[in-house]
Amino acid sequence: MVNARRTFLQQTAAGALAAAIGNAMPATHEIFEVAEAGNVARATELVNAEPEITRLRAPDGRTALHYATAAGKPDMVMFLQGRGSELSAGPESPLLGAVDCPDREAATTMTRILLGNASDPNARRKDGRSALQVAASRGYGEIVELLIRRGARVS
């Protein structure tokens, strides 16, 4: 005999839990969209509500700082580094996104921010290319010089 009340309570509890998880996931993962968009005002609200959100990882392992550098958002990079983001976090360092940004000015600004706050100048992509090689392939001489001054290995 099926206990209808028990089944109802279990289903209700499971539904409430699923709803809570469903509602919580977008709120915490909103930081990735906000970082990519460069919305510092909204990022400030999110970080003030949950300071550890800057260390949150997307399913692919990237942080909000990765999203900001890939999107070429220097103001967001400055904000996130000042609020505890891991500057050399894997799977690939956010510095690699900064030096590979197609906007030279944004790339230079983000690289200065990251290297000025001790990001690893010898970061490498999964394919083995270093930040120095990526910057050189883009023709970013100023970034190449900056990386070398900060300790990037030339060989």
C-alpha positions as CSV (number, residue, x, y, z in Angstrom):
1,M,0.0,0.0,0.0
2,V,1.3,3.4,-1.0
3,N,1.5,6.1,1.7
4,A,0.1,9.0,-0.3
5,R,1.0,11.6,2.4
6,R,4.6,10.4,2.5
7,T,4.9,10.4,-1.3
8,F,3.4,13.9,-1.4
9,L,5.9,15.2,1.2
10,Q,8.9,13.6,-0.5
11,Q,7.9,15.0,-3.9
12,T,7.2,18.4,-2.4
13,A,10.6,18.4,-0.6
14,A,12.4,17.3,-3.7
15,G,10.6,19.9,-5.8
16,A,11.5,22.6,-3.2
17,L,15.1,21.5,-3.2
18,A,15.3,21.5,-7.0
19,A,13.7,25.0,-7.1
20,A,16.2,26.3,-4.5
21,I,19.1,24.8,-6.4
22,G,17.8,26.1,-9.7
23,N,17.3,29.6,-8.3
24,A,20.7,29.6,-6.5
25,M,22.8,28.4,-9.5
26,P,22.0,31.4,-11.7
27,A,22.6,33.9,-8.9
28,T,26.1,32.5,-8.1
29,H,27.0,31.9,-11.8
30,E,25.7,35.3,-12.8
31,I,29.2,36.6,-11.9
32,F,30.5,35.0,-15.2
33,E,28.0,36.8,-17.4
34,V,28.6,40.1,-15.4
35,A,32.4,39.8,-15.8
36,E,32.2,39.1,-19.5
37,A,29.8,42.1,-19.9
38,G,32.1,44.3,-17.9
39,N,29.3,45.3,-15.5
40,V,31.3,46.4,-12.5
41,A,28.3,47.9,-10.7
42,R,26.5,44.5,-10.7
43,A,29.7,42.7,-9.9
44,T,30.1,44.9,-6.9
45,E,26.7,43.9,-5.6
46,L,27.4,40.2,-6.1
47,V,30.8,40.3,-4.5
48,N,29.5,42.4,-1.5
49,A,26.8,39.8,-1.0
50,E,29.2,36.9,-1.4
51,P,32.9,37.8,-1.3
52,E,34.1,34.3,-2.2
53,I,32.2,34.5,-5.5
54,T,35.4,35.8,-7.2
55,R,37.0,32.4,-6.7
56,L,34.0,30.5,-8.1
57,R,34.7,28.2,-11.1
58,A,32.5,27.6,-14.1
59,P,32.0,24.0,-15.2
60,D,35.1,24.4,-17.5
61,G,37.2,25.5,-14.6
62,R,37.4,29.2,-15.5
63,T,36.9,32.1,-13.0
64,A,35.2,35.4,-13.6
65,L,38.7,36.8,-14.2
66,H,39.1,34.5,-17.1
67,Y,35.8,35.7,-18.6
68,A,36.8,39.4,-18.1
69,T,40.2,39.0,-19.8
70,A,38.8,37.0,-22.7
71,A,36.2,39.7,-23.3
72,G,38.7,42.5,-23.0
73,K,37.2,44.3,-20.0
74,P,40.1,46.1,-18.1
75,D,37.8,47.8,-15.6
76,M,36.4,44.4,-14.6
77,V,39.9,42.9,-14.4
78,M,40.9,45.7,-12.1
79,F,37.9,45.2,-9.9
80,L,38.2,41.4,-9.7
81,Q,41.9,41.4,-8.9
82,G,41.2,43.9,-6.1
83,R,38.5,41.6,-4.7
84,G,40.5,38.4,-4.3
85,S,40.5,36.7,-7.7
86,E,43.2,34.2,-8.3
87,L,45.5,35.9,-10.8
88,S,47.2,32.8,-12.1
89,A,44.2,30.4,-11.7
90,G,44.1,27.4,-14.1
91,P,43.1,25.7,-16.3
92,E,45.0,28.4,-18.1
93,S,46.1,31.7,-16.5
94,P,43.8,34.7,-17.1
95,L,47.0,36.4,-18.2
96,L,46.8,34.4,-21.4
97,G,43.4,35.8,-22.2
98,A,44.7,39.3,-21.6
99,V,47.8,39.0,-23.9
100,D,45.6,37.4,-26.6
101,C,43.0,40.1,-26.6
102,P,42.5,41.5,-30.1
103,D,42.2,45.1,-28.7
104,R,45.8,46.2,-28.2
105,E,44.9,48.9,-25.6
106,A,42.7,46.6,-23.5
107,A,45.4,43.8,-23.8
108,T,48.1,46.2,-22.5
109,T,46.0,47.5,-19.7
110,M,44.9,44.1,-18.5
111,T,48.4,42.7,-18.8
112,R,49.8,45.6,-16.7
113,I,47.1,45.0,-14.0
114,L,47.8,41.3,-13.8
115,L,51.6,41.5,-13.9
116,G,51.6,44.4,-11.5
117,N,49.8,42.2,-9.0
118,A,52.1,39.1,-9.4
119,S,50.4,37.1,-12.1
120,D,52.9,34.5,-13.4
121,P,54.7,35.9,-16.5
122,N,55.6,32.4,-17.6
123,A,52.0,31.2,-17.9
124,R,51.5,28.6,-20.7
125,R,48.5,27.6,-22.7
126,K,47.5,24.0,-23.0
127,D,49.2,23.8,-26.3
128,G,52.5,24.9,-24.6
129,R,52.7,28.4,-26.0
130,S,53.8,30.9,-23.4
131,A,52.2,34.3,-22.7
132,L,55.4,35.8,-24.3
133,Q,54.9,33.8,-27.5
134,V,51.2,34.7,-27.7
135,A,52.0,38.4,-27.2
136,A,54.7,38.3,-29.8
137,S,52.5,36.5,-32.3
138,R,50.0,39.4,-31.9
139,G,52.7,41.9,-32.5
140,Y,52.3,43.4,-29.0
141,G,55.9,44.6,-28.5
142,E,55.1,46.6,-25.4
143,I,53.5,43.6,-23.7
144,V,56.5,41.4,-24.7
145,E,58.8,43.9,-23.0
146,L,56.6,44.0,-20.0
147,L,56.6,40.3,-19.7
148,I,60.3,40.1,-20.0
149,R,60.8,42.8,-17.3
150,R,58.5,40.8,-15.0
151,G,60.6,37.6,-15.5
152,A,59.2,35.8,-18.5
153,R,61.7,33.3,-19.9
154,V,62.8,34.2,-23.4
155,S,64.1,30.8,-24.5
